[in-house]
Amino acid sequence: MKTLIYILPIIIALFISSCSSNDDNLILDETTALNQIQTLSNTDHDVEIFSTKNKLEQGYNNIYLRIKDKTTGDYIKNANLTWKPMMHMTNKMHSCPKSTIQKTEGKETLYNGYIIFQMAENATEKWDLTIDYTVNTISYTVNDKITVPASSKKKVTVFMDSDNTKYVLALINPDTPKVGLNDFKIGVYKMETMMSFPIVENYMIKQDPRMPSMGNHSSPNNTNLEYNTTSKMYEGDLSFTMTGYWKLNLMLYNNTNTLIKGEEVTDTNDSSSLFLEIEF
């Protein structure tokens, strides 16, 4: 009996230690399905950047963030974050479309949002990223250059309408296309200034996917993309009958049903001037 009395506290201590260890592992496991892209640092914190992809790239990027306290090694659970991506060109600077940063649903230490890089870096023009955040009412900032190479296919396009208003249109989904019917999602943004890219609401997008290498044939059961007030994206159905290279011909209409950009594909016109690309 005395032996049991002595052993019992040890068992309880080991159980508590095991639970604590498991809690730590749960926090670490929040990024197991993600790829760490880069870390931005200041004196107090490391801000870790993650993605479902292996790198950032020109076009739409779904980005996850995690803040590590350098002193304690703990990850911050209740921060408020904003960000500012900036392209440094040879003669000017500009930002790009981006979302707010939210706490990732069901996660303790992860925050996420998206950034749409409308142009890729080159030898003399680079992107950097500033992240401002507060922890317990104290403000912090991190900033560093980020790598944004060109995408292999056209996933984002920039164009002007007849009034010289500039738009950014980006492919959001399908991220992993398949033969058959796919959820099709596009983001549309208006360039108000070099720093402001508000979402364009209540337009409409007609689509006509074609396979140029196979007689420019189309596919059945495609639908127009309508604005979704919840996702704030344009959504429809996109059909692929086979794998390969597809050109997604588009026609963008404003809220008065006036054509803004794009042309119909016909026997004498094999492509719209407004298009995106997918190959799988």
KATA-V341183 format. One line per field, one symbol per residue. phi: phi as a letter, one per 40 degrees, with the letter a starting at -180 (. if undefined). Layout:
# KATA-V341183
phi->???
This chain:
# KATA-V341183
phi->.ccccccdccccccccccccccccccccccbccbbccabbbbcbbbbcbbacccacadhcbcbbbabbccccgccccbbbbbaacacbccbabacacaccbbccdgbcbbbaabbbccaccacbbbcbbbbbabbfgccbabaacbcbccccbcbaababcccgccbbbbcbaccbcachcbcbbbbbbbccacbbbcccbgcabcbacbbdcbggcbacgcbccbcbcccgbcbabbbbcachcbbccbbcbccbgcccahbccbcbbcaccbabbbba
